[in-house]
Amino acid sequence: MQASFFCTNSYLSPEAFKHRGWPTPPALFRSEVGQQSLGLALAQAKLADELGFDWVSCSEHHYTPLLQTPNAAVFAAALSQVVGRAKIAVLGPLVSMNNPVRIAEEIAMLDQLSGGRLVVLFLRGTPNEFLAYGTNPDETRARTQEASLLITRALTEPQPFGWEGRYYRFRTVSVWPGAVQQPHPPLYYSGNSLESASFAAAHRLGLGVSFYPGHITAQMIDHYTQECAEHGWQPTPEQLLYRCFGVVAEDDAGAAEMEARFFSGDGAANLFRGRGAAVPPPTQTQPGFGLGELRFCGSPDAVVRQLTDFHETTGVGVLDIGFGGAGISLEEAERSMRLFATEVLPRVRHLGVTASQPSEAAAAAGA
């Protein structure tokens, strides 16, 4: 199993998180706190790289102090300059809301900046975020699918071409510079619905599932792998990605105490209040969606058992995990990350790895 550090770039002052509702007013932003927050996020990413995490990830989000990455490409460019070994994972650009040709250009440039270490997941976005750019929520699934196909072609087509689709029309597409990785960086698709999982399988994209509990994640991945077989291919464990939050403490009692306050004052619930309440939250349309739940929590021994059970249930080969919660201190989050890297990750490396196909991390360690 490989591990990805979810670099959230959260705003450090609790004042902004006390606002009830979405969006968070700009009046609550203080530039000195924003600079401090960004500096800490880059330092955490650098530490994750040094600790042996395989990926460092970021995602595009809007109007919230919870995840200060309105342009994931800009943040990923900064990450590429402080993370020297791990892959830079943009999980992902909100392709339903942005110009897909611009996204393809940014992907190619980021792959250049990172020296061919980029990973990308095409993301539809959360319902409240469609309000940020005035995107019709009823069109976002179809927009995401068409944009994903256009971006993939833009990254692989050797000659200029035109595109006449339902939502996007470009007389000329000719991405320059090209990506380092050929035919393109590893591409994933968000798989929090059966329809999305089917689309990913049909177009040979990896699958990313976020926050669902194990049994629902297993349903999504089982459906995906069956669809992949129907299309004549089999995904590798590395093409099965799962995002979550977690806590590792010296003992189970300490972890339980951190769990009780991990999401205290957290802004996740605010995403669907205020103007964000104009559209239904995922919990109304996707039963079991676990945003705001700790998926893995305990001592190193307990988390190893949890991860082993989760892998056996789902087959997931890459875990994208965030350790920071609004209710715990920065020191606690860093200690949790260190314990995961030193006491958990080495003991779960073997999961999803066959004798004939060692993991990249294992191969590097043996070199």
DOZARO-321866 format. One record per residue: x, y, z of N, C-alpha, C, O in turn. Coordinates in steps of 0.2 Angstrom, whole numbers, padded with zeros to 4 digits, always signed. Example, Ala and Ser with C-alpha at 12.3 -4.5 7.8 and 13.67 -1.06 7.14 Angstrom:
// residues 2
+0066-0028+0039+0062-0022+0039+0066-0016+0039+0071-0017+0042
+0064-0011+0035+0068-0005+0036+0064+0000+0039+0067+0006+0040
END
This chain:
// residues 367
+0004-0006+0000+0000+0000+0000+0004+0006+0000+0009+0007+0003
+0002+0011-0004+0006+0018-0004+0002+0023+0000-0004+0022+0001
+0005+0028+0002+0002+0033+0006+0003+0040+0003+0008+0041+0001
-0003+0044+0004-0003+0051+0001-0004+0055+0007-0009+0054+0011
-0001+0061+0008-0002+0066+0013-0007+0071+0010-0005+0074+0005
-0013+0071+0013-0018+0076+0010-0016+0083+0014-0017+0084+0020
-0013+0088+0010-0011+0094+0012-0017+0099+0011-0018+0102+0005
-0020+0101+0016-0026+0104+0016-0025+0112+0016-0030+0115+0013
-0020+0114+0018-0018+0122+0018-0024+0125+0022-0027+0130+0019
-0026+0123+0028-0031+0126+0031-0029+0132+0035-0023+0133+0036
-0034+0137+0035-0033+0143+0039-0032+0142+0046-0035+0138+0049
-0027+0145+0049-0025+0143+0056-0028+0147+0061-0029+0144+0067
-0032+0152+0060-0035+0156+0065-0042+0153+0066-0046+0152+0061
-0045+0151+0072-0051+0149+0073-0057+0154+0072-0063+0152+0071
-0055+0160+0072-0060+0165+0071-0065+0164+0064-0071+0164+0065
-0061+0162+0059-0065+0161+0053-0070+0155+0053-0075+0155+0050
-0068+0150+0057-0072+0144+0058-0078+0145+0062-0082+0141+0062
-0078+0150+0066-0084+0151+0070-0090+0154+0066-0095+0154+0068
-0088+0156+0060-0094+0159+0055-0098+0153+0053-0096+0148+0051
-0105+0154+0054-0109+0148+0053-0112+0149+0046-0116+0154+0045
-0111+0145+0041-0113+0145+0035-0108+0146+0029-0102+0147+0031
-0110+0145+0023-0105+0146+0017-0108+0151+0013-0114+0151+0012
-0104+0156+0010-0097+0156+0010-0094+0160+0016-0098+0163+0020
-0088+0159+0018-0085+0163+0023-0083+0170+0021-0080+0171+0016
-0086+0175+0024-0084+0182+0022-0077+0184+0022-0073+0182+0026
-0075+0187+0017-0068+0189+0016-0065+0193+0022-0059+0194+0023
-0070+0197+0025-0068+0201+0031-0065+0197+0036-0061+0200+0040
-0066+0191+0037-0063+0187+0042-0056+0185+0040-0052+0182+0044
-0053+0186+0034-0047+0184+0032-0042+0190+0035-0043+0196+0034
-0036+0187+0038-0031+0192+0040-0024+0189+0036-0023+0183+0036
-0021+0194+0032-0016+0192+0028-0010+0189+0032-0007+0184+0029
-0008+0191+0038-0003+0188+0041-0004+0181+0043+0000+0176+0043
-0011+0179+0045-0013+0172+0046-0013+0168+0040-0011+0162+0040
-0015+0171+0034-0015+0167+0028-0008+0166+0026-0006+0160+0024
-0003+0170+0027+0004+0169+0025+0007+0163+0030+0010+0159+0028
+0005+0164+0036+0007+0159+0041+0004+0152+0039+0008+0147+0040
-0002+0152+0037-0005+0145+0035-0002+0142+0029-0001+0136+0029
+0000+0146+0024+0003+0144+0018+0010+0141+0020+0012+0136+0018
+0013+0145+0024+0020+0142+0026+0020+0136+0029+0024+0131+0028
+0015+0135+0034+0015+0129+0038+0013+0123+0033+0015+0118+0033
+0008+0124+0028+0006+0119+0024+0012+0117+0019+0013+0111+0018
+0016+0121+0017+0022+0119+0013+0027+0115+0017+0030+0111+0015
+0028+0118+0024+0032+0114+0028+0030+0107+0030+0034+0102+0030
+0023+0106+0031+0020+0100+0032+0021+0095+0026+0023+0089+0026
+0021+0098+0020+0022+0094+0014+0029+0092+0013+0030+0086+0011
+0034+0096+0015+0041+0094+0015+0042+0089+0020+0046+0084+0018
+0039+0089+0026+0040+0084+0031+0037+0078+0028+0040+0072+0029
+0031+0078+0025+0028+0071+0023+0033+0068+0018+0034+0062+0018
+0036+0072+0014+0041+0069+0009+0047+0066+0012+0049+0061+0010
+0049+0069+0017+0055+0067+0021+0053+0061+0025+0058+0056+0026
+0047+0060+0027+0045+0054+0031+0043+0048+0027+0043+0043+0030
+0043+0049+0020+0042+0043+0016+0035+0042+0013+0034+0037+0010
+0031+0047+0014+0025+0047+0010+0026+0047+0003+0030+0050+0000
+0022+0043-0001+0023+0042-0008+0020+0048-0012+0023+0050-0017
+0015+0051-0010+0012+0056-0013+0011+0062-0008+0010+0061-0002
+0010+0068-0011+0007+0074-0007+0002+0077-0011+0003+0079-0017
-0004+0077-0009-0010+0079-0013-0013+0086-0011-0012+0088-0005
-0017+0089-0015-0021+0095-0014-0027+0094-0018-0027+0090-0023
-0032+0099-0017-0038+0099-0021-0041+0106-0021-0039+0110-0017
-0044+0107-0027-0047+0114-0028-0054+0114-0024-0058+0110-0024
-0054+0120-0020-0060+0121-0016-0061+0129-0016-0056+0133-0017
-0067+0131-0014-0069+0138-0015-0072+0141-0009-0077+0138-0006
-0071+0147-0007-0074+0151-0002-0074+0149+0005-0079+0150+0009
-0069+0145+0007-0069+0142+0014-0062+0142+0016-0057+0141+0013
-0061+0143+0023-0055+0143+0026-0052+0135+0027-0047+0134+0029
-0057+0131+0026-0055+0124+0028-0050+0121+0023-0046+0118+0025
-0051+0123+0017-0046+0121+0011-0045+0127+0007-0049+0129+0003
-0039+0130+0008-0038+0137+0005-0034+0135-0002-0028+0137-0003
-0037+0132-0006-0034+0130-0013-0039+0132-0019-0041+0127-0022
-0041+0138-0020-0045+0140-0025-0042+0138-0032-0046+0137-0037
-0036+0138-0033-0033+0135-0039-0027+0130-0037-0022+0131-0034
-0029+0124-0037-0025+0118-0035-0019+0118-0039-0013+0116-0037
-0019+0120-0046-0013+0120-0050-0007+0125-0047-0001+0124-0047
-0010+0131-0044-0005+0136-0041-0002+0133-0035+0004+0133-0034
-0006+0130-0031-0003+0127-0025+0001+0121-0026+0006+0120-0023
-0001+0117-0031+0004+0111-0033+0010+0113-0036+0015+0110-0035
+0010+0119-0040+0017+0121-0042+0021+0123-0036+0027+0122-0036
+0019+0126-0031+0023+0128-0025+0025+0121-0022+0031+0121-0019
+0020+0116-0021+0022+0110-0018+0028+0107-0022+0032+0103-0019
+0028+0107-0029+0033+0104-0033+0040+0107-0031+0045+0103-0033
+0040+0112-0028+0047+0115-0027+0049+0114-0020+0055+0115-0018
+0045+0111-0016+0047+0109-0009+0047+0102-0008+0050+0099-0003
+0043+0098-0012+0043+0091-0011+0047+0088-0017+0046+0088-0023
+0053+0085-0015+0058+0083-0020+0058+0076-0022+0060+0074-0028
+0054+0072-0019+0054+0064-0021+0047+0062-0022+0046+0059-0027
+0042+0063-0017+0035+0061-0018+0032+0064-0024+0034+0069-0027
+0027+0060-0026+0023+0062-0032+0018+0068-0030+0016+0069-0024
+0017+0073-0034+0012+0078-0033+0005+0076-0036+0005+0076-0042
+0001+0076-0031-0006+0073-0033-0011+0079-0033-0013+0081-0028
-0014+0081-0039-0019+0086-0039-0026+0082-0039-0028+0079-0044
-0029+0081-0033-0035+0077-0033-0041+0081-0031-0043+0080-0025
-0044+0086-0034-0041+0087-0041-0044+0094-0043-0046+0098-0039
-0043+0095-0049-0046+0101-0052-0053+0100-0053-0055+0095-0055
-0057+0105-0052-0065+0105-0053-0066+0106-0060-0067+0111-0062
-0066+0100-0064-0066+0101-0071-0073+0103-0073-0074+0105-0079
-0079+0102-0069-0085+0104-0071-0086+0112-0071-0091+0114-0074
-0081+0115-0068-0082+0122-0067-0077+0127-0071-0077+0133-0070
-0072+0123-0074-0067+0127-0077-0066+0125-0084-0069+0121-0087
-0061+0129-0087-0060+0128-0094-0055+0122-0095-0050+0122-0092
-0058+0117-0098-0054+0110-0099-0047+0111-0102-0043+0107-0101
-0047+0115-0107-0041+0116-0111-0036+0119-0106-0030+0117-0106
-0038+0124-0102-0033+0127-0098-0031+0122-0092-0025+0122-0091
-0035+0118-0090-0033+0113-0086-0028+0108-0089-0023+0106-0085
-0029+0106-0095-0024+0102-0098-0017+0105-0099-0012+0102-0098
-0017+0112-0100-0011+0116-0101-0008+0116-0094-0002+0115-0093
-0012+0117-0088-0009+0117-0082-0006+0110-0080-0001+0110-0076
-0010+0105-0082-0007+0098-0080+0000+0097-0083+0004+0094-0080
+0000+0099-0090+0007+0098-0093+0012+0102-0090+0018+0099-0089
+0011+0108-0088+0016+0112-0085+0018+0110-0078+0024+0110-0077
+0013+0107-0074+0015+0105-0068+0019+0098-0069+0023+0097-0064
+0017+0094-0074+0022+0088-0075+0029+0090-0076+0033+0087-0074
+0030+0096-0080+0036+0098-0081+0040+0101-0075+0045+0099-0073
+0036+0105-0071+0039+0108-0065+0041+0102-0060+0046+0103-0056
+0037+0097-0060+0038+0091-0055+0043+0086-0057+0045+0081-0054
+0045+0087-0064+0050+0082-0066+0046+0075-0068+0050+0070-0067
+0040+0076-0070+0036+0069-0071+0034+0066-0065+0033+0060-0065
+0032+0070-0060+0029+0066-0054+0022+0068-0053+0020+0067-0047
+0018+0070-0058+0012+0073-0057+0007+0067-0057+0007+0062-0061
+0001+0067-0053-0004+0063-0053-0011+0067-0053-0011+0072-0049
-0016+0066-0057-0022+0070-0057-0028+0066-0057-0029+0061-0060
-0033+0069-0053-0040+0066-0052-0044+0071-0055-0044+0077-0052
-0049+0069-0059-0054+0074-0062-0060+0074-0057-0063+0069-0056
-0061+0080-0054-0066+0080-0049-0072+0085-0051-0071+0090-0055
-0078+0082-0049-0084+0086-0051-0085+0092-0046-0087+0097-0048
-0084+0091-0040-0085+0096-0035-0091+0095-0030-0095+0091-0032
-0091+0098-0024-0096+0098-0020-0102+0102-0022-0101+0108-0025
-0108+0101-0020-0114+0105-0023-0114+0112-0022-0115+0116-0026
-0111+0114-0016-0111+0121-0014-0106+0125-0019-0107+0131-0020
-0101+0121-0021-0096+0125-0025-0098+0127-0032-0095+0131-0035
-0103+0123-0034-0106+0125-0041-0108+0132-0041-0109+0136-0046
-0111+0135-0035-0113+0142-0034-0107+0147-0035-0108+0152-0037
-0101+0144-0034-0095+0149-0034-0094+0152-0041-0093+0158-0042
-0095+0148-0046-0094+0150-0053-0101+0150-0057-0100+0151-0063
-0106+0149-0053-0113+0150-0057-0114+0144-0062-0117+0145-0067
-0111+0138-0060-0112+0132-0064-0119+0128-0062-0120+0127-0056
-0123+0126-0067-0129+0123-0066-0128+0116-0063-0125+0112-0067
-0130+0115-0057-0129+0108-0054-0131+0102-0058-0128+0097-0058
-0137+0103-0062-0139+0098-0066-0135+0096-0072-0136+0090-0075
-0130+0100-0073-0126+0099-0079-0119+0096-0077-0115+0094-0081
-0117+0096-0071-0111+0095-0069-0108+0088-0070-0102+0087-0071
-0112+0083-0069-0110+0077-0071-0108+0076-0078-0102+0073-0080
-0112+0078-0083-0111+0078-0090-0105+0082-0092-0101+0080-0096
-0104+0088-0089-0099+0092-0090-0092+0089-0088-0087+0090-0091
-0092+0086-0082-0086+0083-0079-0084+0077-0084-0078+0077-0085
-0089+0073-0086-0087+0068-0091-0084+0070-0098-0079+0068-0100
-0087+0075-0100-0085+0078-0107-0078+0081-0106-0074+0080-0110
-0078+0085-0101-0071+0089-0099-0066+0084-0098-0060+0085-0101
-0067+0078-0095-0062+0073-0094-0059+0070-0100-0053+0069-0101
-0064+0069-0105-0062+0066-0111-0058+0071-0115-0053+0069-0118
-0060+0078-0115-0056+0083-0119-0049+0084-0116-0045+0084-0120
-0049+0084-0109-0042+0085-0106-0038+0079-0108-0032+0080-0110
-0040+0073-0108-0036+0067-0109-0034+0068-0117-0028+0066-0118
-0038+0069-0121-0036+0070-0128-0031+0076-0129-0026+0075-0133
-0032+0081-0126-0028+0087-0126-0021+0085-0124-0016+0088-0127
-0020+0081-0119-0013+0079-0117-0010+0074-0121-0004+0073-0121
-0014+0070-0126-0011+0065-0130-0011+0066-0137-0007+0063-0141
-0015+0071-0140-0015+0072-0147-0009+0076-0149-0007+0081-0147
-0005+0073-0154+0001+0076-0157+0000+0081-0161+0005+0085-0163
-0006+0082-0164-0007+0088-0169-0013+0092-0166-0018+0090-0162
-0013+0098-0168-0019+0103-0166-0026+0100-0169-0026+0096-0174
-0031+0100-0165-0037+0098-0166-0043+0102-0164-0042+0107-0160
-0049+0101-0167-0055+0105-0164-0059+0100-0160-0059+0094-0161
-0063+0104-0156-0068+0100-0152-0075+0103-0152-0076+0109-0151
-0080+0099-0154-0087+0101-0154-0091+0096-0150-0093+0091-0152
-0092+0098-0144-0096+0094-0139-0102+0097-0137-0104+0103-0140
-0105+0094-0132-0112+0097-0130-0110+0104-0126-0114+0108-0126
-0105+0104-0121-0104+0109-0117-0098+0113-0119-0097+0119-0117
-0093+0110-0123-0087+0114-0124-0086+0113-0132-0086+0108-0135
-0083+0119-0134-0082+0120-0141-0076+0124-0142-0075+0130-0140
-0071+0121-0145-0064+0124-0147-0062+0123-0154-0062+0117-0156
-0061+0129-0157-0059+0128-0164-0052+0125-0165-0051+0121-0169
-0048+0127-0160-0041+0124-0160-0038+0122-0153-0039+0126-0149
-0036+0116-0152-0033+0114-0146-0026+0112-0148-0025+0107-0152
-0021+0114-0144-0014+0112-0146-0010+0114-0139-0007+0119-0139
-0010+0109-0135-0007+0110-0128+0001+0110-0129+0004+0106-0132
+0004+0116-0126+0011+0117-0126+0013+0121-0120+0010+0126-0118
+0018+0118-0116+0022+0113-0117+0019+0106-0116+0014+0106-0113
+0022+0101-0118+0019+0094-0117+0021+0091-0110+0025+0094-0107
+0017+0086-0108+0019+0083-0101+0026+0079-0102+0027+0077-0107
+0029+0078-0096+0035+0073-0096+0033+0066-0097+0035+0062-0101
+0027+0064-0093+0025+0057-0093+0021+0056-0099+0017+0060-0101
+0022+0051-0103+0019+0049-0109+0015+0042-0108+0018+0038-0105
+0009+0042-0111+0006+0047-0115+0003+0053-0111+0002+0058-0114
+0003+0052-0104+0000+0058-0100+0002+0056-0093+0003+0050-0091
+0001+0060-0088+0002+0058-0081-0004+0053-0079-0009+0053-0082
-0003+0049-0074-0008+0045-0071-0014+0049-0070-0014+0054-0067
-0020+0046-0073-0026+0050-0072-0032+0046-0068-0032+0040-0069
-0035+0049-0064-0040+0046-0060-0047+0050-0061-0047+0055-0063
-0052+0046-0059-0059+0049-0059-0062+0048-0052-0062+0043-0049
-0066+0053-0050-0070+0052-0044-0075+0047-0044-0079+0047-0049
-0075+0042-0039-0079+0037-0040-0084+0036-0034-0085+0031-0031
-0087+0042-0032-0092+0042-0027-0099+0040-0029-0104+0041-0025
-0100+0038-0035-0106+0035-0037-0105+0030-0042-0100+0029-0045
-0110+0025-0043-0109+0020-0048-0108+0022-0055-0105+0019-0059
-0112+0027-0056-0111+0030-0063-0104+0033-0065-0102+0031-0070
-0102+0036-0060-0095+0038-0061-0090+0033-0061-0085+0033-0065
-0091+0028-0057-0086+0022-0057-0087+0018-0064-0082+0016-0067
-0093+0018-0067-0093+0015-0074-0090+0019-0079-0087+0017-0083
-0090+0026-0078-0087+0030-0083-0079+0029-0083-0076+0029-0088
-0077+0029-0076-0069+0028-0076-0067+0022-0079-0062+0021-0082
-0071+0016-0078-0069+0010-0080-0069+0010-0088-0065+0007-0091
-0074+0013-0091-0075+0013-0098-0069+0017-0101-0067+0015-0107
-0066+0022-0098-0061+0026-0101-0054+0024-0098-0049+0028-0098
-0054+0019-0094-0047+0016-0091-0044+0022-0087-0038+0023-0087
-0048+0025-0083-0045+0030-0078-0045+0026-0071-0049+0022-0070
-0040+0028-0067-0040+0025-0060-0046+0028-0056-0050+0033-0059
-0048+0025-0051-0054+0027-0047-0052+0030-0040-0048+0027-0037
-0055+0036-0038-0054+0039-0032-0060+0039-0028-0065+0042-0031
-0061+0036-0022-0067+0036-0018-0065+0040-0012-0059+0039-0009
-0069+0045-0009-0068+0049-0004-0073+0048+0002-0079+0048+0001
-0070+0047+0008-0074+0047+0014-0079+0042+0016-0081+0041+0022
-0081+0038+0011-0086+0033+0012-0083+0027+0017-0077+0026+0017
-0088+0024+0021-0085+0019+0025-0084+0013+0021-0085+0013+0015
-0080+0008+0024-0077+0002+0020-0082-0001+0016-0081-0003+0010
-0088-0003+0018-0093-0007+0015-0096-0004+0008-0097-0007+0003
-0096+0003+0009-0099+0007+0003-0093+0008-0002-0094+0007-0008
-0087+0009+0001-0081+0009-0004-0080+0003-0008-0079+0003-0013
-0081-0003-0004-0081-0009-0007-0086-0010-0013-0084-0013-0018
-0092-0008-0012-0097-0008-0017-0095-0004-0023-0096-0007-0029
-0092+0002-0022-0090+0006-0028-0085+0003-0032-0085+0002-0038
-0080+0000-0028-0074-0003-0031-0076-0010-0034-0073-0011-0040
-0080-0014-0031-0082-0020-0035-0086-0018-0041-0084-0022-0046
-0090-0013-0041-0093-0011-0047-0088-0009-0053-0089-0011-0058
-0084-0005-0050-0079-0003-0055-0074-0008-0058-0074-0008-0064
-0072-0013-0054-0068-0018-0057-0072-0023-0061-0069-0025-0066
-0078-0024-0060-0082-0028-0064-0083-0024-0071-0083-0027-0076
-0084-0018-0071-0085-0014-0077-0078-0014-0081-0078-0014-0087
-0073-0013-0077-0066-0014-0080-0065-0020-0084-0063-0020-0090
-0067-0026-0081-0067-0032-0085-0071-0032-0091-0069-0035-0096
-0077-0029-0090-0081-0029-0096-0078-0025-0102-0079-0026-0108
-0074-0020-0100-0070-0016-0105-0063-0019-0107-0059-0016-0110
-0062-0025-0104-0056-0029-0106-0049-0027-0103-0044-0027-0106
-0050-0024-0097-0043-0022-0093-0044-0023-0086-0050-0024-0083
-0039-0023-0082-0039-0024-0075-0035-0019-0071-0029-0018-0073
-0038-0015-0067-0034-0010-0063-0029-0013-0058-0030-0018-0056
-0024-0009-0057-0019-0011-0053-0021-0008-0046-0025-0004-0046
-0018-0011-0040-0020-0008-0034-0018+0000-0033-0022+0003-0030
-0013+0002-0037-0011+0009-0037-0017+0013-0040-0017+0019-0039
-0021+0010-0044-0026+0014-0047-0033+0014-0043-0038+0017-0045
-0032+0012-0037-0038+0012-0032-0036+0016-0027-0032+0014-0022
-0039+0022-0026-0037+0027-0022-0043+0029-0017-0048+0029-0019
-0041+0030-0011-0046+0032-0005-0043+0038-0001-0038+0038+0001
-0048+0043+0000-0046+0049+0004-0050+0048+0010-0056+0047+0010
-0047+0050+0016-0050+0050+0022-0046+0055+0027-0041+0058+0025
-0049+0055+0033-0045+0058+0039-0043+0052+0044-0047+0047+0044
-0038+0053+0047-0036+0048+0052-0032+0051+0058-0029+0057+0058
-0031+0047+0063-0027+0049+0069-0023+0043+0071-0026+0038+0072
-0017+0044+0073-0013+0039+0076-0010+0042+0082-0007+0047+0082
-0011+0039+0088-0008+0041+0094-0004+0035+0097-0004+0030+0095
+0000+0037+0103+0004+0032+0106+0000+0026+0108+0002+0020+0109
-0006+0027+0111-0011+0022+0113-0018+0023+0111-0019+0029+0109
-0022+0018+0112-0029+0019+0110-0033+0024+0114-0037+0027+0111
-0031+0025+0120-0035+0030+0124-0033+0037+0122-0038+0041+0121
-0027+0038+0120-0025+0044+0118-0028+0046+0111-0030+0052+0110
-0029+0041+0107-0032+0042+0100-0039+0043+0101-0042+0047+0097
-0043+0040+0106-0050+0041+0107-0051+0048+0109-0056+0051+0108
-0047+0050+0114-0047+0057+0116-0047+0062+0110-0050+0067+0110
-0042+0061+0106-0041+0066+0100-0047+0065+0095-0049+0070+0092
-0050+0059+0095-0056+0058+0090-0062+0062+0092-0065+0065+0088
-0063+0062+0099-0068+0066+0102-0069+0073+0100-0074+0076+0100
-0063+0076+0099-0063+0083+0097-0060+0085+0091-0059+0091+0089
-0058+0080+0086-0055+0081+0080-0059+0086+0076-0056+0090+0073
-0065+0085+0075-0069+0089+0071-0073+0095+0074-0077+0098+0072
-0071+0096+0081-0074+0101+0085-0073+0108+0081-0067+0110+0080
-0078+0112+0080-0078+0118+0077-0076+0118+0069-0074+0123+0066
-0076+0112+0067-0073+0111+0060-0078+0114+0055-0084+0115+0056
-0076+0116+0049-0080+0120+0044-0083+0115+0039-0087+0118+0035
-0083+0109+0040-0086+0104+0035-0093+0105+0035-0096+0106+0030
-0096+0106+0041-0104+0106+0041-0106+0113+0038-0111+0114+0036
-0102+0118+0039-0103+0125+0036-0104+0125+0029-0107+0130+0026
-0101+0120+0025-0101+0120+0018-0109+0120+0015-0110+0122+0010
-0113+0117+0019-0120+0117+0017-0125+0121+0021-0131+0119+0022
-0122+0126+0024-0127+0131+0027-0126+0138+0024-0122+0138+0019
-0130+0142+0026-0130+0149+0023-0132+0148+0015-0137+0145+0014
-0128+0152+0011-0129+0151+0004-0128+0144+0001-0131+0142-0004
-0124+0140+0005-0123+0133+0003-0129+0129+0003-0129+0124+0001
-0134+0131+0007-0140+0127+0008-0144+0128+0002-0149+0124+0002
-0142+0132-0003-0147+0132-0009-0146+0126-0013-0151+0124-0017
-0142+0121-0011-0141+0115-0015-0141+0109-0009-0138+0111-0004
-0143+0103-0011-0143+0098-0005-0136+0096-0004-0132+0095-0009
-0134+0094+0002-0127+0092+0003-0127+0084+0001-0132+0081+0000
-0121+0082+0001-0120+0075-0002-0124+0070+0003-0126+0065+0000
-0124+0071+0009-0128+0066+0014-0135+0065+0012-0138+0060+0014
-0138+0070+0008-0145+0069+0006-0146+0065+0000-0151+0062-0001
-0140+0064-0004-0141+0061-0010-0136+0054-0010-0137+0050-0015
-0132+0054-0006-0127+0049-0005-0126+0046+0002-0122+0048+0006
-0131+0042+0004-0131+0039+0010-0124+0036+0012-0121+0032+0009
-0122+0038+0018-0116+0035+0021-0110+0039+0019-0104+0037+0021
-0110+0045+0016-0105+0049+0014-0102+0051+0021-0105+0054+0025
-0095+0050+0022-0092+0051+0028-0088+0057+0029-0083+0057+0033
-0089+0062+0026-0085+0069+0027-0087+0071+0034-0093+0072+0036
-0082+0072+0038-0083+0073+0045-0082+0067+0049-0084+0067+0055
-0080+0062+0047-0079+0056+0051-0071+0054+0051-0068+0054+0045
-0069+0051+0056-0062+0048+0056-0062+0041+0054-0066+0037+0057
-0059+0039+0048-0060+0033+0046-0055+0028+0049-0056+0022+0051
-0049+0030+0051-0044+0026+0054-0042+0030+0061-0040+0036+0060
-0042+0027+0066-0040+0030+0073-0038+0025+0078-0041+0020+0079
-0032+0026+0081-0030+0022+0086-0023+0022+0087-0019+0026+0084
-0020+0017+0091-0013+0016+0092-0010+0013+0085-0014+0011+0081
-0004+0013+0084-0001+0011+0078-0003+0003+0076-0005+0002+0071
-0003-0001+0082-0006-0008+0081-0013-0008+0078-0015-0012+0074
-0017-0004+0081-0024-0003+0079-0025-0001+0072-0029-0004+0069
-0022+0004+0070-0022+0007+0064-0020+0002+0058-0023+0001+0053
-0014-0002+0060-0012-0007+0055-0018-0012+0054-0019-0014+0049
-0021-0014+0060-0027-0019+0059-0032-0016+0055-0035-0019+0051
-0034-0010+0056-0039-0006+0053-0038-0006+0045-0042-0007+0041
-0032-0004+0044-0030-0003+0037-0029-0010+0033-0031-0011+0027
-0027-0015+0037-0027-0022+0034-0034-0024+0032-0035-0027+0027
-0039-0023+0037-0046-0025+0036-0049-0021+0030-0052-0024+0026
-0047-0015+0030-0050-0010+0024-0047-0013+0018-0051-0013+0013
-0041-0014+0017-0038-0016+0011-0041-0023+0009-0043-0024+0003
-0042-0028+0013-0045-0034+0012-0052-0033+0009-0055-0037+0005
-0056-0028+0012-0063-0027+0010-0063-0024+0003-0068-0025-0001
-0058-0019+0002-0059-0014-0004-0054-0015-0009-0055-0014-0015
-0048-0018-0008-0043-0018-0013-0039-0012-0014-0035-0012-0018
-0040-0007-0010-0037+0000-0011-0030-0001-0010-0027-0004-0006
-0026+0003-0015-0019+0002-0015-0015+0009-0013-0009+0009-0012
-0019+0014-0013-0016+0021-0011-0021+0024-0006-0027+0025-0008
-0018+0026+0000-0022+0029+0005-0020+0037+0005-0015+0038+0006
-0025+0041+0004-0024+0048+0004-0027+0051+0011-0033+0051+0011
-0023+0053+0015-0025+0054+0022-0023+0061+0025-0017+0063+0024
-0028+0064+0028-0027+0070+0031-0027+0069+0039-0031+0066+0042
-0022+0073+0042-0021+0072+0049-0023+0078+0054-0024+0077+0060
-0025+0083+0050-0027+0089+0054-0034+0090+0055-0038+0089+0050
-0036+0092+0061-0043+0093+0062-0044+0100+0066-0039+0101+0070
-0049+0103+0066-0050+0109+0069-0049+0109+0076-0048+0114+0080
-0051+0103+0079-0051+0102+0086-0045+0100+0089-0044+0099+0096
-0040+0099+0085-0033+0096+0088-0028+0101+0086-0028+0105+0082
-0022+0101+0090-0017+0106+0089-0013+0104+0083-0013+0098+0081
-0009+0109+0081-0004+0107+0075+0001+0102+0078+0003+0098+0074
+0003+0103+0084+0008+0098+0086+0005+0091+0087+0009+0086+0085
-0001+0090+0088-0004+0084+0089-0005+0081+0081-0004+0075+0080
-0007+0085+0077-0007+0083+0070-0001+0080+0067+0000+0075+0064
+0005+0084+0069+0011+0082+0066+0013+0076+0069+0016+0071+0066
+0012+0075+0076+0014+0069+0079+0010+0063+0076+0013+0057+0076
+0004+0064+0075+0000+0058+0072+0003+0056+0065+0003+0051+0063
+0005+0062+0061+0008+0060+0054+0014+0056+0055+0016+0052+0051
+0018+0058+0060+0025+0055+0061+0024+0048+0063+0027+0043+0061
+0019+0047+0068+0018+0040+0070+0015+0035+0064+0017+0030+0063
+0011+0038+0060+0009+0035+0054+0014+0033+0050+0015+0027+0047
+0019+0037+0048+0024+0036+0044+0029+0031+0046+0032+0027+0042
+0031+0031+0053+0036+0027+0056+0034+0021+0058+0037+0016+0058
+0027+0021+0061+0025+0015+0065+0019+0011+0061+0018+0005+0063
+0016+0014+0056+0011+0011+0053+0013+0009+0045+0012+0003+0043
+0015+0014+0042+0016+0013+0035+0021+0008+0033+0019+0004+0028
+0027+0007+0037+0031+0001+0035+0028-0006+0036+0030-0011+0032
+0023-0006+0040+0019-0013+0041+0013-0014+0037+0010-0019+0037
+0012-0009+0032+0006-0010+0028+0009-0010+0020+0005-0010+0016
+0015-0009+0019+0018-0008+0013+0016-0014+0008+0015-0014+0002
+0016-0020+0011+0015-0026+0008+0008-0027+0005+0007-0031+0000
+0003-0023+0007-0004-0024+0005-0005-0022-0002-0003-0016-0004
-0007-0026-0006-0009-0025-0013-0002-0026-0017-0003-0024-0023
+0003-0028-0015+0009-0029-0019+0010-0037-0020+0010-0041-0015
+0011-0039-0026+0013-0046-0027+0021-0047-0028+0024-0042-0029
+0023-0053-0027+0030-0054-0027+0033-0052-0034+0039-0050-0034
+0029-0052-0039+0032-0050-0046+0031-0043-0047+0034-0040-0052
+0028-0039-0043+0027-0032-0044+0028-0028-0038+0023-0026-0035
+0034-0027-0036+0035-0024-0029+0033-0016-0030+0033-0014-0036
+0031-0013-0025+0029-0006-0025+0035-0002-0026+0041-0004-0026
+0034+0004-0029+0039+0009-0030+0043+0010-0024+0049+0011-0024
+0040+0011-0018+0043+0013-0012+0048+0007-0010+0054+0008-0008
+0045+0001-0011+0050-0005-0009+0055-0006-0014+0061-0007-0012
+0054-0005-0020+0060-0005-0025+0065+0000-0024+0071-0001-0024
+0063+0006-0022+0067+0012-0020+0072+0010-0014+0078+0011-0014
+0068+0007-0009+0072+0005-0003+0077+0000-0004+0082+0000-0001
+0076-0004-0009+0080-0010-0010+0086-0008-0015+0091-0012-0016
+0085-0002-0018+0090+0000-0023+0097+0002-0019+0102+0004-0023
END
